[in-house]
Amino acid sequence: MKLNKKSFIQSIFSSPKIICVICIFLLAAFIPSDNNDYVVAPGAGPVSAGDMDQDGNMDIVVVNNKYTSPEWNGFSFLMNQGSCNFQFSDSLTIPTAPGFIKIENLDDDPTPEIITQSADCRIRITFNNDISDTVRLNLGLHQVIYCIACADIDCNGYKDIIFPRGVNDKWGIFYNYGNKNFSSGQFFTTGGGFVECNDLNHDGRTDIVISGTNVTEYLNLISGFQSHILEENGARSFIAVADIDLDGNNDVLGITGLPYTNATILRMFKNLGNGMFDTLPVVILPYGSFHQKVIDLDGDTLPDILLLLNDYTGYYIYHNLGGFQFGNPQFISLPPDGEYDRNFECKDIDGNLCPDIVTTKKSGYIIQNVNILYNDGHGNFTPTPYVGIPLKILSDQTISAFPNPFSDETCIQFSLDNPANVNLSIYDLEGKLINCLINQYLKGGTQSIKWRRLDTNGKSCKPGAYIIYLKVNGQIHHSIKIIMY
């Protein structure tokens, strides 16, 4: 990795205000106080995760932004040495804005890119963890944005960047042409503060939902975008697009924290199957939150709602019961630590196919400012990762893939002692389902199936590492890592 260690070390001793703090914490800084609390540079803000060094382990990247000490601005890296043993690796000192960070693969090589916003409010894409290998995209105005979406809108095999512009109610796209080439911004009206993407009408093309003055869907048709307003004059809401009721259609959720109140508004729009929606009654959640996620946390495939509380005392999970009904909230304690802001991300850090919670605590001094809570697979969170914990083995037979590494296709083989219900699926290292190859009742004996590097939409997957998981009668039987080049 090409990380600027020299500039990071110099920045520590160039600020007299923190020399005393450094002396106190000299032996402890950048070393975990527990197996889930870590120190990075001050001003820890937005956070994401990805396999930055392609060793098969999820690493953590933090945006640092400290206005009073510009030398701290940039990225911090917590590199996973295996079994969730993280070490502070280095810091890139660059001017950054405090808005967002995404880890996405935008080119043909397997190393993911770091996408964030530079101090001049352009979108900055850092390739190969090398600050000298950077593309900057002009948003057309000086404004901090707090989210983007990455999706292949023009169906050319590369993820494009979709962004909101809340000031003048526009949104836009930078089309990705590959080889680090992007279009200039293509702007559209009726924009807002949040954006999310998914297929809404079953045509295999990725559609866009924008939340601003209005909540608007943009169906991505071959002839161009076709817009429909889901809600007029709504508050700028966090937006999630997911199949909330598991009927095969991607629905829309809008979540709005109410200022100066302990309440959060939940708006739900049910997809009728063709990109048209029914608006369901508004639900008031009795907890104040401005940071939310919609993701399956308890392993039942139903997307749940995760709220970071405004008072920083912890999280609430509203578990999805199906049919747009949510159960009583589950509280996860994470007491305040003297910080003045928090951000969080949900990614599978320990490799058990369940999203964990990574929280950053922004303060003006060095504290244990990255916390990881690990998911046991049933929505229970602890400081202990679940890597290395023996899974229930139902047979002595293992799963194999040949060739591995491979280019065009690999043959996956496994054996069953007895007839069983079998699920054989491909996941990426972030725990996202790539393709389900088998989900049916099989007789006992040796089974084999070929994977020709295609995802669920029939598109060719990019080179990199993937995990094959074999479930037998609902229990994880075996897994194997494969490499595609």
C-alpha positions as CSV (number, residue, x, y, z in Angstrom):
1,M,0.0,0.0,0.0
2,K,1.3,3.5,-0.8
3,L,0.5,5.3,2.4
4,N,2.0,8.6,3.5
5,K,3.5,7.6,6.9
6,K,6.1,10.4,6.9
7,S,3.5,13.2,6.6
8,F,1.4,11.6,9.3
9,I,4.3,11.4,11.8
10,Q,5.4,15.0,10.9
11,S,1.8,16.2,11.5
12,I,1.8,14.8,15.0
13,F,4.7,16.9,16.2
14,S,3.9,20.0,14.2
15,S,1.0,20.8,16.5
16,P,2.1,22.0,20.0
17,K,-1.5,21.6,21.3
18,I,-1.3,17.9,21.2
19,I,2.3,17.2,22.3
20,C,1.3,16.7,25.9
21,V,-1.5,14.4,24.8
22,I,0.9,12.4,22.7
23,C,3.3,12.1,25.6
24,I,0.6,10.7,27.8
25,F,-0.7,8.3,25.2
26,L,2.7,7.5,23.6
27,L,2.6,3.8,24.5
28,A,-1.1,3.4,24.1
29,A,-1.9,5.4,21.0
30,F,-2.9,3.4,17.9
31,I,-3.0,0.2,20.0
32,P,-6.4,-1.3,20.8
33,S,-7.5,-1.0,24.4
34,D,-9.8,-4.0,23.8
35,N,-10.4,-6.1,20.9
36,N,-13.1,-3.8,19.6
37,D,-11.8,-0.2,20.5
38,Y,-9.1,1.5,18.4
39,V,-7.4,4.8,18.0
40,V,-6.9,6.6,14.7
41,A,-6.1,10.3,14.0
42,P,-8.3,12.9,15.7
43,G,-11.5,14.2,14.0
44,A,-12.7,10.8,13.1
45,G,-15.8,11.1,10.9
46,P,-17.4,9.1,8.1
47,V,-16.2,5.4,8.0
48,S,-16.4,2.5,5.6
49,A,-14.7,-0.8,5.1
50,G,-13.2,-2.9,2.3
51,D,-10.4,-5.3,1.6
52,M,-7.9,-2.6,0.8
53,D,-4.8,-4.8,0.5
54,Q,-6.6,-7.8,-1.1
55,D,-5.6,-10.3,1.7
56,G,-9.1,-11.6,2.2
57,N,-9.7,-9.5,5.3
58,M,-12.0,-6.5,5.7
59,D,-10.1,-3.3,6.6
60,I,-11.5,0.0,8.0
61,V,-11.0,3.4,6.5
62,V,-11.9,6.6,8.3
63,V,-12.2,10.2,7.1
64,N,-10.5,12.6,9.5
65,N,-11.5,16.2,9.5
66,K,-10.3,18.6,12.2
67,Y,-10.8,22.2,11.3
68,T,-8.4,23.6,14.0
69,S,-5.6,21.3,13.0
70,P,-5.6,20.9,9.2
71,E,-2.6,18.5,9.4
72,W,-5.0,15.8,10.7
73,N,-7.3,16.0,7.7
74,G,-7.3,12.9,5.4
75,F,-7.8,9.2,5.8
76,S,-6.8,6.8,8.6
77,F,-6.4,3.0,8.0
78,L,-7.1,0.2,10.4
79,M,-5.7,-2.9,8.6
80,N,-7.1,-6.3,9.5
81,Q,-4.2,-8.6,10.2
82,G,-6.5,-11.6,10.3
83,S,-9.1,-12.8,12.9
84,C,-10.1,-9.1,13.3
85,N,-6.8,-8.1,14.8
86,F,-6.6,-4.5,13.6
87,Q,-3.5,-2.3,13.5
88,F,-3.4,1.3,12.7
89,S,-1.4,1.3,9.5
90,D,-1.0,4.9,8.4
91,S,-2.7,8.1,7.5
92,L,-3.0,10.1,4.2
93,T,-2.9,13.8,4.9
94,I,-5.1,15.6,2.4
95,P,-7.7,18.4,2.5
96,T,-11.1,16.7,3.0
97,A,-14.7,17.7,3.5
98,P,-16.6,16.0,6.4
99,G,-19.5,14.6,4.2
100,F,-19.1,10.9,3.3
101,I,-16.9,8.0,2.4
102,K,-17.6,5.0,0.1
103,I,-15.4,2.0,-0.7
104,E,-16.4,0.7,-4.1
105,N,-14.7,-0.9,-7.1
106,L,-14.9,1.4,-10.0
107,D,-12.4,-0.1,-12.4
108,D,-11.1,-3.5,-13.7
109,D,-8.6,-4.3,-10.9
110,P,-9.7,-5.9,-7.7
111,T,-8.5,-3.2,-5.3
112,P,-11.4,-1.0,-4.3
113,E,-11.4,2.8,-4.5
114,I,-11.9,5.3,-1.8
115,I,-14.6,7.9,-2.7
116,T,-15.0,11.0,-0.6
117,Q,-15.2,14.8,-1.0
118,S,-12.2,17.1,-1.2
119,A,-12.0,20.4,0.7
120,D,-13.0,22.3,-2.5
121,C,-16.2,20.1,-2.5
122,R,-15.3,18.0,-5.5
123,I,-15.8,14.3,-5.4
124,R,-12.4,12.7,-4.9
125,I,-11.7,9.1,-6.1
126,T,-8.5,7.6,-4.8
127,F,-7.2,4.5,-6.7
128,N,-5.0,1.8,-5.2
129,N,-4.7,3.6,-1.9
130,D,-2.3,6.0,-3.6
131,I,-3.1,9.7,-3.1
132,S,-1.1,10.5,-6.3
133,D,-3.5,8.3,-8.2
134,T,-6.6,10.5,-7.8
135,V,-9.5,11.6,-10.0
136,R,-11.5,14.7,-8.9
137,L,-15.0,15.3,-10.2
138,N,-16.5,18.8,-10.3
139,L,-20.0,19.1,-8.6
140,G,-20.6,22.5,-10.1
141,L,-20.9,24.3,-6.7
142,H,-19.2,24.7,-3.3
143,Q,-21.3,22.5,-1.1
144,V,-20.7,19.6,1.2
145,I,-22.8,16.5,0.3
146,Y,-23.5,13.7,2.8
147,C,-24.1,10.7,0.6
148,I,-23.7,9.3,-2.9
149,A,-24.8,6.1,-4.6
150,C,-22.7,3.9,-6.9
151,A,-24.5,1.8,-9.5
152,D,-24.2,0.9,-13.2
153,I,-26.8,3.2,-14.6
154,D,-25.8,3.1,-18.3
155,C,-25.2,-0.7,-18.2
156,N,-21.6,-0.6,-19.4
157,G,-20.2,-2.8,-16.6
158,Y,-18.8,0.1,-14.5
159,K,-20.4,1.7,-11.5
160,D,-21.4,5.3,-12.0
161,I,-21.6,7.9,-9.2
162,I,-25.0,9.4,-8.4
163,F,-25.1,12.5,-6.1
164,P,-27.6,14.9,-4.7
165,R,-27.3,18.7,-4.7
166,G,-29.6,20.0,-2.0
167,V,-28.9,23.7,-2.4
168,N,-30.5,24.2,-5.8
169,D,-32.7,21.1,-5.7
170,K,-30.8,19.2,-8.4
171,W,-29.1,15.8,-8.5
172,G,-26.6,14.5,-11.0
173,I,-24.5,11.6,-12.4
174,F,-20.9,11.1,-13.3
175,Y,-20.9,8.3,-15.8
176,N,-18.0,5.9,-15.5
177,Y,-16.4,4.9,-18.8
178,G,-13.7,2.7,-17.3
179,N,-9.9,3.3,-17.2
180,K,-10.5,6.1,-14.6
181,N,-12.4,8.2,-17.2
182,F,-15.7,9.8,-16.1
183,S,-18.2,12.1,-17.8
184,S,-18.8,15.7,-16.6
185,G,-21.7,16.0,-14.3
186,Q,-25.1,15.4,-15.9
187,F,-27.7,17.4,-13.8
188,F,-31.4,16.9,-13.3
189,T,-34.0,18.9,-11.4
190,T,-36.1,17.8,-8.4
191,G,-33.1,16.8,-6.3
192,G,-32.4,16.8,-2.7
193,G,-30.2,15.6,0.2
194,F,-30.3,11.8,-0.2
195,V,-30.1,9.2,-3.0
196,E,-30.4,5.4,-3.3
197,C,-30.5,3.0,-6.2
198,N,-32.1,-0.3,-7.1
199,D,-34.2,-2.0,-9.8
200,L,-37.8,-0.9,-9.2
201,N,-39.7,-2.3,-12.2
202,H,-38.0,-5.6,-13.0
203,D,-36.4,-4.5,-16.2
204,G,-32.8,-5.3,-15.1
205,R,-31.8,-1.7,-15.1
206,T,-30.9,0.2,-11.9
207,D,-33.4,3.0,-11.0
208,I,-32.8,6.0,-8.7
209,V,-34.8,7.4,-5.8
210,I,-34.1,11.0,-4.7
211,S,-35.3,12.5,-1.4
212,G,-35.4,16.3,-1.3
213,T,-38.3,18.7,-1.4
214,N,-40.1,15.7,-2.9
215,V,-39.4,12.0,-2.7
216,T,-39.1,11.1,-6.4
217,E,-38.3,7.9,-8.3
218,Y,-36.5,8.0,-11.6
219,L,-37.1,4.9,-13.7
220,N,-34.0,4.2,-15.8
221,L,-35.6,3.4,-19.2
222,I,-33.7,2.8,-22.4
223,S,-35.3,6.0,-23.7
224,G,-34.2,8.0,-20.6
225,F,-35.4,8.7,-17.1
226,Q,-39.1,8.7,-16.3
227,S,-39.9,10.4,-13.0
228,H,-42.8,9.8,-10.5
229,I,-43.3,11.8,-7.3
230,L,-43.9,9.5,-4.3
231,E,-44.4,12.3,-1.8
232,E,-44.7,16.0,-2.2
233,N,-43.3,18.6,0.2
234,G,-41.7,16.0,2.4
235,A,-38.7,16.6,4.7
236,R,-35.4,15.7,3.3
237,S,-35.2,12.1,4.5
238,F,-32.7,9.3,4.6
239,I,-33.7,6.9,1.9
240,A,-33.5,3.2,1.7
241,V,-34.6,1.0,-1.3
242,A,-35.1,-2.6,-0.3
243,D,-37.6,-5.5,-0.4
244,I,-39.2,-4.7,3.0
245,D,-42.0,-7.3,2.7
246,L,-40.1,-10.0,0.7
247,D,-42.6,-10.0,-2.1
248,G,-39.9,-9.7,-4.8
249,N,-40.4,-5.9,-5.3
250,N,-38.0,-3.2,-4.0
251,D,-39.9,-0.8,-1.7
252,V,-38.8,2.7,-0.5
253,L,-38.4,3.8,3.1
254,G,-37.9,7.4,4.1
255,I,-36.6,8.1,7.7
256,T,-36.6,11.7,9.0
257,G,-35.2,12.8,12.4
258,L,-37.2,15.6,13.8
259,P,-35.1,18.5,15.1
260,Y,-35.4,19.4,18.8
261,T,-37.6,16.3,19.5
262,N,-37.1,12.7,20.6
263,A,-38.9,11.4,17.6
264,T,-38.2,10.0,14.1
265,I,-40.7,9.8,11.2
266,L,-40.9,6.6,9.2
267,R,-42.4,6.9,5.7
268,M,-43.0,3.7,3.7
269,F,-43.9,3.3,0.1
270,K,-44.9,-0.2,-1.1
271,N,-43.9,-1.2,-4.6
272,L,-46.8,-2.7,-6.5
273,G,-44.5,-4.5,-8.9
274,N,-44.2,-2.2,-11.8
275,G,-42.4,0.8,-10.3
276,M,-45.7,2.3,-9.0
277,F,-46.1,2.7,-5.3
278,D,-48.7,2.8,-2.5
279,T,-48.1,5.3,0.3
280,L,-48.5,3.6,3.7
281,P,-49.5,5.4,6.9
282,V,-46.7,7.4,8.6
283,V,-45.1,5.8,11.7
284,I,-43.6,7.9,14.5
285,L,-40.6,6.2,16.2
286,P,-40.2,7.7,19.8
287,Y,-36.4,8.1,19.5
288,G,-34.4,11.0,18.0
289,S,-32.0,10.0,15.3
290,F,-30.3,11.6,12.3
291,H,-28.2,8.6,11.3
292,Q,-29.9,5.4,10.1
293,K,-29.4,2.2,8.2
294,V,-31.9,-0.3,6.7
295,I,-30.3,-3.7,6.6
296,D,-31.0,-7.3,7.7
297,L,-29.4,-7.6,11.2
298,D,-30.9,-10.8,12.5
299,G,-30.4,-13.2,9.6
300,D,-34.1,-13.7,8.6
301,T,-33.6,-11.9,5.2
302,L,-36.1,-9.1,6.3
303,P,-34.4,-5.6,6.3
304,D,-34.4,-4.1,9.8
305,I,-34.1,-0.5,10.8
306,L,-31.0,0.7,12.8
307,L,-31.1,4.1,14.5
308,L,-28.1,5.9,16.0
309,L,-29.5,7.9,18.9
310,N,-28.9,11.7,18.9
311,D,-27.7,11.6,22.5
312,Y,-25.0,9.0,21.6
313,T,-26.0,6.5,24.3
314,G,-26.3,3.7,21.7
315,Y,-28.5,2.3,19.0
316,Y,-32.1,1.0,18.6
317,I,-32.9,-1.8,16.2
318,Y,-36.5,-2.2,14.9
319,H,-36.7,-5.8,13.8
320,N,-38.8,-6.3,10.6
321,L,-41.7,-8.7,11.3
322,G,-42.9,-8.8,7.7
323,G,-45.8,-7.0,6.1
324,F,-44.3,-3.6,6.8
325,Q,-44.7,-4.3,10.6
326,F,-41.8,-3.7,13.0
327,G,-41.4,-5.1,16.5
328,N,-40.4,-3.5,19.8
329,P,-37.0,-1.9,19.6
330,Q,-33.8,-3.6,20.8
331,F,-31.4,-1.3,22.6
332,I,-27.6,-1.6,22.0
333,S,-25.7,0.4,24.6
334,L,-22.7,2.4,23.4
335,P,-22.2,5.2,26.0
336,P,-20.8,8.6,25.1
337,D,-17.0,9.0,25.3
338,G,-16.7,12.8,25.3
339,E,-17.1,13.1,21.5
340,Y,-19.2,15.8,19.7
341,D,-20.2,13.7,16.7
342,R,-20.6,10.1,15.6
343,N,-20.8,8.2,12.3
344,F,-21.2,4.5,11.7
345,E,-21.2,1.9,9.0
346,C,-22.6,-1.6,8.8
347,K,-20.3,-4.1,7.1
348,D,-19.4,-7.8,7.6
349,I,-16.1,-7.2,9.3
350,D,-15.5,-10.7,10.8
351,G,-16.6,-12.8,7.8
352,N,-19.6,-14.5,9.3
353,L,-22.0,-13.1,6.6
354,C,-23.7,-10.8,9.2
355,P,-23.4,-7.0,9.2
356,D,-21.4,-5.6,12.1
357,I,-21.5,-2.0,13.4
358,V,-18.4,0.2,13.1
359,T,-18.7,3.5,15.0
360,T,-16.4,6.5,14.9
361,K,-16.4,9.1,17.7
362,K,-15.3,12.5,16.6
363,S,-13.5,14.6,19.2
364,G,-10.9,17.3,19.5
365,Y,-8.3,15.0,21.1
366,I,-7.2,11.3,20.9
367,I,-9.7,8.9,22.4
368,Q,-10.6,5.3,21.6
369,N,-12.4,6.7,18.5
370,V,-13.3,3.5,16.5
371,N,-15.6,1.0,18.1
372,I,-16.6,-2.3,16.5
373,L,-19.7,-4.3,17.6
374,Y,-19.8,-7.8,16.1
375,N,-23.0,-9.5,15.1
376,D,-23.6,-13.1,16.2
377,G,-25.9,-13.7,13.2
378,H,-29.1,-13.2,15.2
379,G,-28.9,-9.5,15.8
380,N,-27.0,-9.7,19.1
381,F,-23.9,-7.5,19.3
382,T,-20.7,-8.1,21.4
383,P,-17.1,-6.8,21.5
384,T,-15.9,-10.3,20.3
385,P,-15.6,-11.2,16.6
386,Y,-17.1,-14.4,15.4
387,V,-14.2,-15.5,13.2
388,G,-12.6,-18.8,14.2
389,I,-15.7,-20.0,16.0
390,P,-16.4,-23.6,14.9
391,L,-19.6,-23.8,12.8
392,K,-21.9,-26.8,13.0
393,I,-20.5,-29.4,10.6
394,L,-23.1,-31.7,9.2
395,S,-20.7,-34.0,7.3
396,D,-17.1,-34.9,7.1
397,Q,-17.1,-34.1,3.4
398,T,-15.8,-30.6,2.3
399,I,-16.5,-28.3,-0.6
400,S,-13.9,-27.6,-3.3
401,A,-13.6,-25.5,-6.4
402,F,-11.3,-26.2,-9.4
403,P,-9.6,-24.4,-10.9
404,N,-8.9,-21.8,-8.1
405,P,-7.8,-19.2,-9.0
406,F,-9.7,-19.1,-12.2
407,S,-10.6,-16.7,-15.0
408,D,-13.7,-17.8,-16.9
409,E,-15.4,-20.6,-14.8
410,T,-14.8,-22.8,-11.8
411,C,-16.4,-26.2,-10.9
412,I,-17.7,-26.4,-7.4
413,Q,-18.1,-29.8,-5.9
414,F,-19.5,-31.0,-2.5
415,S,-20.9,-34.2,-1.0
416,L,-24.0,-34.9,1.1
417,D,-24.3,-37.9,3.5
418,N,-28.1,-37.7,3.2
419,P,-30.8,-35.9,1.2
420,A,-31.2,-32.3,2.4
421,N,-32.3,-28.8,1.5
422,V,-29.2,-27.1,0.1
423,N,-28.3,-23.5,-0.5
424,L,-25.0,-22.8,-2.4
425,S,-24.3,-19.1,-2.8
426,I,-21.5,-16.8,-3.8
427,Y,-20.8,-13.7,-1.7
428,D,-18.2,-10.9,-1.9
429,L,-16.0,-10.0,1.0
430,E,-18.4,-7.4,2.3
431,G,-21.1,-10.1,2.7
432,K,-23.2,-9.1,-0.3
433,L,-24.9,-11.9,-2.2
434,I,-23.5,-12.2,-5.7
435,N,-25.4,-15.2,-6.9
436,C,-27.4,-18.1,-5.6
437,L,-26.4,-21.2,-7.5
438,I,-28.5,-23.8,-5.7
439,N,-31.5,-23.5,-3.4
440,Q,-33.4,-26.7,-3.5
441,Y,-33.8,-30.2,-2.1
442,L,-31.0,-32.6,-3.2
443,K,-30.4,-36.3,-2.9
444,G,-27.3,-37.5,-1.0
445,G,-24.0,-38.1,-2.8
446,T,-21.5,-35.9,-4.8
447,Q,-22.9,-32.8,-6.4
448,S,-21.1,-30.4,-8.8
449,I,-22.1,-27.1,-10.4
450,K,-20.2,-24.6,-12.6
451,W,-20.0,-20.9,-11.8
452,R,-19.2,-18.7,-14.9
453,R,-18.5,-15.5,-12.9
454,L,-22.0,-14.1,-13.4
455,D,-24.1,-12.3,-10.7
456,T,-27.8,-12.5,-10.2
457,N,-28.4,-10.1,-13.1
458,G,-26.3,-12.1,-15.5
459,K,-23.5,-9.6,-15.5
460,S,-19.8,-10.7,-15.4
461,C,-18.3,-10.1,-11.9
462,K,-15.1,-8.1,-11.5
463,P,-11.8,-9.8,-10.6
464,G,-11.2,-10.3,-6.9
465,A,-11.9,-12.6,-3.9
466,Y,-15.2,-14.3,-3.3
467,I,-16.6,-16.7,-0.7
468,I,-18.7,-19.8,-1.5
469,Y,-21.1,-20.7,1.3
470,L,-22.8,-24.1,1.5
471,K,-25.9,-24.3,3.8
472,V,-27.5,-27.6,4.5
473,N,-30.9,-27.6,6.1
474,G,-30.4,-24.0,7.1
475,Q,-27.1,-24.4,8.8
476,I,-23.7,-23.3,7.4
477,H,-22.0,-26.5,6.3
478,H,-18.7,-25.3,4.8
479,S,-17.2,-22.3,3.0
480,I,-14.3,-21.7,0.7
481,K,-12.6,-18.6,-0.7
482,I,-12.1,-18.4,-4.4
483,I,-10.0,-16.0,-6.4
484,M,-11.1,-14.7,-9.9
485,Y,-8.6,-12.9,-12.1
